[in-house]
Amino acid sequence: MAGTDAAELKYSAMEIYFNGYTITIDMSSGVLTACSYEVVGNSTTLWQISNPFIGATPFATNLCTAILLIQLLFLLFHRFPRFFSELITGLLMGPMMFGANALFSEYTHPTKQSGATETLTNLGVIYYMFLVGLQMDLTTIRRISKGAWGNALLGILFPLLMGVGSYHLLPGKNPISNPLGAWFWSIALTVTSFPDLALILSDLKLLRTEVGQMAISSAFVSDIASWSFLVVTIAISNGKSHAFILPTLVFILFCWFVLRPFLSQVIEKGSSNGGNYSDVYIYSILTGVVVCGFITDACGSHSMIGAFMFGLIIPDGELGRRIMEKLEDFVPGIMLPAFFVLTGTRCNLLDMFYNINHFAVLGILVLACLAKIASGFLVAMYYGMPAREGVALGVLMNTKGVMALIILNVGRDMKAVDNQTFAIMVMAILLMTILVKPIPHWACKTTKQFRRYKLRTLQESKPNTELRILACIHTTRNLSGIINLLELSNATEKSPICVFAACLVDLSGRTNAMVIVHDDNRNSSGPNYPANRGRSEADQIISTLESYERRNQSMSFLPLTVVSPYTSMHEDINNLAEDKRATLILIPFHKQSGADATQQENSSIRLVNQNLLIKSPCSVGIFIDRGLSLKTYNEGSHRREQLNFAMFFTGGHDDREALTYACRMAGSLNVSLKVIRFFPGKEAIEMMSMEEEVECENQRFADDTYLNGLRFMTMCNPSVTWVEKSVNSGDEIIIAAKDLAGEHDLYLVGRGQGMIKPFALGLSEWGDCEELGPLGDSLSTSDFAQHASILVVQQHSVSAMKNKGMQQQDQEKPGFEAWKSPLSSRDLLNIVNNRKKTDEEDD
């Protein structure tokens, strides 16, 4: 009997030695136990383990390889979202590519190190979800439009139904027998990654469009809904009854109604010291992320849910921005690559075709991609949007990110998603990511090609039409000068002025820019978490503009907030000007006079101005404010002073544009305008070559034609005087300007593109601000004009249109004889003959 018991005990368990592990299988219960072992010698030398590099370096090797691959692939495929490079990196390091190599797998994916990799992965996911929650603001849900709500609800319903239906097509998969697998499949399809979509819309410059606003608002709702579905699914599947969700629900309510007010009070006390939070605040918050994750994990849910909720309750302010700056590079750049590697090692794309037809797999992938596209297209058709924009909206709603992979990995850990389902869903996410940028770019580019572009300049504008101005404001210091300049722009009932006041906010450290349009209640039209960086100052600017609008009925203001990095801010301004059909962009000069008469220079603002001058779709005015607002009213009285403006006209399309604006301002009460025209003297003409002389005559002919029309229109206005002076160099222009020192409050000049050579040579030695042009730069650095404001105007010329591949002729303006052609052949012969005659006389 004892022998029989020994035999049964011998065969009731089995041991297998495999790849450094002792695997014990209990034959009666089917329980498998794996224990690692190491071969250690008895030698007294330093190297006792067989190969120390296998146990010590694979974790670092794995992480470094992933980081380098992500950066390399992103450089190669920069036209695709960064998530594409991250997902491809995980697949390359999986079992299909590098992971199939035994040597590579031994040094990067040893089984003994899987615990360390998964620990870093979970920690990275926790802090990533904390960042996602930190960037969200639930109060914006109240301001989402009906169209975005409809798109979000359909974008949730369609993928849920499509996910259940396509899951049923897989062999051996039944939503009834395995509802958890179908539910995880559906939630993964429902997700629209809000952070990734913001980056894509910023790159495509679609944030200000109707499609972009609807997509970003819908993604916000979709993300919250998907997160809620995931919380319920995890809590219920881990428990034996639906009541198992109660601990997680209690913790969420505790965070929102108890912990959130407490944190607000604590952080508010810290901000009383000028917002200089100590590191104790930051490290306490970072520790609280892990604590909240531990609590939700103990409640039967996932640790990332607690981290997300903790980020959601952190109040907006300087502390949140500092935490973001510390984590936004480290978490996605260092910690999350381990998550993508783990996803790649779990995914073998060959598993997709197990016991199923290849065409069936292709059909499932197409159905997975079409769910969001169909919902977005239907919403676009209902609201009368073009079909192309409907397709673009649907494709943008297919934006996936880390959240979708998190859902799939959680489902796989819970045995709800098997290898085949996991591989198909990863492939579907990869396919959606490939299409999410090219199709919207094509759709919006094709739509723009059908729009007829009209040259927008002050010179070409009709007299009694609305003037649209895009006024750019960086700080409140720019506000008073811009407002007074606009007030002096002569807004009337026949020619009102519509001002799009853009408050420019730098988005340092991130690239997901956006344009926020404020309604009458000063609320943004969509989620505005990036604008928190300059929200208080922007609110002050908007409040000032609204109060001024109530006093001036002929001028309307539309407040905007442009949140963008300085390096790409000009693109958002240009797109905004083109979308609003602005005629003039007013931008402040990058140098500001301080209270102690010192010059404060901002190189970032200068970069924005330089880029605007190169690529703007309309005319641009650079305003140097030196106290124009201080001279608007008399001291102790509300009467306006007599403001004296001077226009220095040297010729060219920029000067004609500046003169047009100056004559408009001369229509304002108590504004006196003096137009001083400088034309080349005999010595200057002799310095020109024959080609330069011909060009000068052409330009002078155009200037004479235009100035004669303006003189005719202002002949009944005694506040406008005309003076002509002959000069031979730029130095003589400055000398003539010095004679007017202290007489004028504002100088208006053209930027001087195409200025004749004698004038340009004399002026180019004065300063170093190329964006002001030769004459504007000279005035800005001169002593006699240091107390006068300066406006430098650049016209959006025909040459700029040709650079864009577009040609357009000048149109005849009512009341003017338009200059339609250069000098005729007879005029050219006369110039040549006169030049020969002059040469003979000199001989």
Order of alpha helices (4+ residues) and beta strands (2+ residues): alpha-beta-beta-beta-alpha-alpha-alpha-alpha-alpha-alpha-alpha-alpha-alpha-alpha-alpha-alpha-alpha-alpha-alpha-alpha-alpha-alpha-alpha-alpha-beta-alpha-beta-beta-alpha-beta-alpha-beta-beta-beta-alpha-beta-beta-alpha-beta-alpha-alpha-beta-alpha-beta-alpha-alpha-beta-alpha-alpha
